[in-house]
Amino acid sequence: MEEKEEIRRVVEVLRKGGVILYPTDTVWGLGCDATNPEAVAKIFAIKHRPDSKSLVLLASDMDMVCRYIKEVPEIAVQLVEVNDKPMTIVYPGARAAEPGAPADRHLLAAETVAEDSSVAIRVPLNDFCRRLVSSLGCPLVSTSANISGESTPAGFSEISGEIKSAVDYVVDPGFGKTATGKASSIIKVGLDASIEIIRK
């Protein structure tokens, strides 16, 4: 299937509050519209994961990041500009809805954000993901495609049948050729230009 047609189908599912199984630039992930709290709740249910844990999100570019963060530290922009490997940045001060509030395209679902109002966002290094998120028009949840506590599957063939049958749409595995099979580094940045490496 052509990439354009696949993205159109996936976005249709996401806009209806569906959960997808898709290849990122790192590993295969479970995804949903990060502004839709009901869709986010479905992901926690599929993973059997407590919803007190925040999630990694994907943004198509830094412009999208800026729309959902109150103030983007300059150091984060510099890191993204020079980065050539998958890197997730934990930003302070997410623009998020109150818990229990209905979906709002301009605010992240409360369940995607940590207790300190920080949120982890990555601009993926593969074109398919960036085009998908750009077409959706808001950040996309990206959490590993496994039951919480189990090992992260490196490729599509390692994903359990339980996960595959629980989602609303499985992206054509042909679009997963650029996934590295390894998790990204995670770096926390502060408005004071502080940097904390959480995962190398």
N, C-alpha and C positions, 0 to 999 in steps of 0.2 A: 504494500500500500504506500502511496505517496505520503511524504511527511506532512504536507499541508492538510490533507484529508484526515490523517491520523490525529493531528493536533485539533482540528475542528471537532472531531468526535469526542476527544478527551475533554475539551473545554465545555462541551455541552453537558457531559456527565458531572463535571466539577460545579458548574453553575446551578445544577439541580441539587447540590448538596451531597453528591456521590463521593466515594472513596476510590482512588485508583492505585494500581500497582504499576510502577514505572521505573525506568533506568535513570539514575542521576549521573553526575560526573564521577561519583565514587562507587556506591553500591545501589542495588535495587531498593526502592523505597515505597512506603505507603504514603499517599498524598491526598490532600483535600484543600479546598479554599480556606486559607488561614484567617479569613474574616468571618467565617461561618461557624459559630459555636456548636451547632448540632452535628456538623460534619466532623469537627475536631473530636467531639465526644465519641463518634463512631470509631475513630482511629484508636482511641484509648481502649474502647471495648474490644476491638479486634486483637490488640496487642496484650490484653489482660494487664494493663499497666495503670498504676495509680495516676489520677489526673492532677496530682500535685507537682508532677514533673513537667518542666517546660519542654518545648519542641524546637528542632531546627527548622528554619524556613528558608525557601529559595526566593530570591528576587532576580528580576531580569537584568537589572543594572543599578548603578548607584542612585540614579534619579528615583527609582522605586523605593530603595532603602530610605532615602531622605523623606519620602512621603509618610513613612510609618515610624520614624524616629524623631523625637522632639528636637534634638540637636546632635548632629553627627560629628564626632570628634575628627579633627583634621587628620590625625594620625591614621584613622581607619581608611580615609580616602587614599592616603599615600600607600598604605599596605596593599589595598586592592589594585592600585595602579601598577605596582611592581611584582605582584604575585603571579607565579606561573604554575602553582600546584593547588589542589582543592583546599580552600581555607575558609573556615566558618568564623565570623567575628561576633562576639557578644557585645551588643550595643547597650548603653544606658538609656533609660527613659523612652520606652516604647509608647507609641500612641495606641492605646488599647481600650476596648469597651469595658464597662463594669461587668462583673460576673452576673450572669442571668439576663443580660441585655440582649435584645434581638440583633441579628446580623447587620452590620453597617460596613459597607465597602471601604470606608475611609479609616476604619479602626480594626486592629487585630483582635481576634477573639481572646478574651481574658485568659483562656486555658493554654494559650501558646506562649504566655509571658511568665517569667520567673517572679517569685515573691518580691524581689527588689526592683521590679519593673524593667529588668533587662530582658533582651530577646536575642536569640542566636540566629543570624542570617548569613547565607552564603550566596554570592553571585556565581552560579555554576560555570565551569569551564567548557561545557559542551553546548553546541548550537541548538540541539533539539530541546534541551531543558530551558534555555534562555527564550527561545521562540514560544515554547509552551506557556511559560510564566507571563511573557509579554502579551500573548493572546488572551490569557485569563484576566490580566489587568490588575492583579493584586498578588501578594506573596502566596506561595504554595508550601504547604507542610511537607517536610521531607524527614521521615523517620524510618529506620531500618525495617525491612520486611520480615520480621520475626516476632514470635511471642516474647514478651518481656522476660529477660533472664536467660533466654536461649542464645546460642551463638548467631552472629550476623551472617546471613548467607552471602558468599562472595559473588555468586552469579545466579541467573534465573533458575537453573536446574536444581539449585539447592534450596529454593523456597518451598516451604511445606504446602501440602494440599489444603490444609486448613486456612492458611493465609490467602491462597489463590482463590478459594471458593467464597471467601468472606467479602471480597471487594466487588465494586460495581463495574469495574472495567480493568482489563489487563492490557497494557500497551504492548504492541508488537515487539517481541524480543529482538527483532532486527535493528531496532533503534538503540539497543543497549551495548553496541560494540565499543563505545568510548568509555564505558564505566571501568574504573580502575580496579574495583573489587576491594579497595581499602578505604577506611574512613578518613575524613578530612582532618587537618589540624584544627584546633579551636583556640582562638586568642581573644581574651577579654580586654576591651579598651575603655579608658576613662576620659572624661572631658579635660582632665589635667594632663593628657597625653601619656598616661600610664599604660603599660602593657603587661598582661599576665598570661603566660602560656599555660593553657589548661590541658591541651593534648597536642603532642608534637606530630 
